[in-house]
Amino acid sequence: MNKVVSNAADAIKGISDGMTLLVGGFGLCGIPENSIAALVNSGIKQLTCISNNAGVDDFGLGLLLQKRQIKKMISSYVGENAEFERQLLAGELEVELVPRNPG
């Protein structure tokens, strides 16, 4: 299997509505920015995203939250995203918090 792709749109081929994605990075460092942008453009919805954090309002997974493409977040840290907070408090987003190991 050739795992090398030429662009982010090719990288997300095979991802469809309702899938669960493990999204890398720590904070905003090392996140798959281009793949997230391709997912935003794709319109894929009802995603469950497992990630260290939920991005911020205009970057990272925050972009998918703005478009209501994420139905559930499994995360350790969610404190810097106002849209995440709004959706959580409105009952529009399922959330599972997973504590980090302190050391």
N, C-alpha and C positions, 0 to 999 in steps of 0.2 A: 504494500500500500504506500503510495506517495503522499506524504503528509505536508509537502511544501505547496503553498498556494500563492497566487500572484497578487491577491488583494483581499481586503476585509470582507467584501461581499462573497467571495468564494469561501472564505473561512467559516462563514455562518451557514453555508448551504447545509441542509439537513436539519436545521433547527426549525421547529414549528411550534404553533400555539400549544401552551400547556406543559412545555418541557421544563426540566429543572437544570439550571446552569450553575456551575461552580466558577466564580469569577475571581481571578487572582488580584494581587496587590495588597498593599498595606497602607491605609489612609488613601491618599491619592497617588502614591508612588507605585509604579509598576503595574498599573491597571491596564487592561486591554482597550485603550481609548478608541482605536479605529474599529475594533469589533463591536464595541458598544454603539458607536455612531452608525455602523451598518445595521445593527438590530433596531435602532430608532427608526432608520429609514425604511426598514422592512415592514414595519407595522405588526410584527409578531406580538401576540398578547398572551395574557394569563401565565406569565413566566413565574417560576419560583427561582429566586436568586439566592445562592449561598455565597456570602462574601464577608470579609472582615468588617466592612462598613457599608453604608447605604449611599455613599457619594455625598456630594453637596448639591445645592439647588441647580446649578447650571453646569455640572461636570460629573463625569463618571456615571454611576447608576442613577444619580439624580435626574439625568436626561430621560431614562426609561420611566422613572416615576412620574415625571411631568406629563408624559404621554399616556399614562395609565397602562403601561405594558407589563408591569409587575403586579402579580396578585399576592405573592407572599415573599417576605424577606426573612432569611435565616442569617443572623449577623451577631457580632459581638459589640459593635459600637455604632450608634445611630444618631449621635448628638449634634450633628452639624447640618442637618437637612430639614428645612422648614416644611417642604412639601411632604416629606416622609411623616413628620409630626402631624400635619393636617390630615393626611389620609388615615393614619393610625387612629387619631381621636374621632374621626368621622365614621370609623368602622369600615373603611374602604380597602384596607390593607391588612392581610394576616401577617403577624410578626412572631418570630421565635427568636428570643435572645439567648445566646450561648456565651457564658462567661469565659473570659480568657484566663489561662493559667497564670497566676501572678509571679511565677518564678520557678 
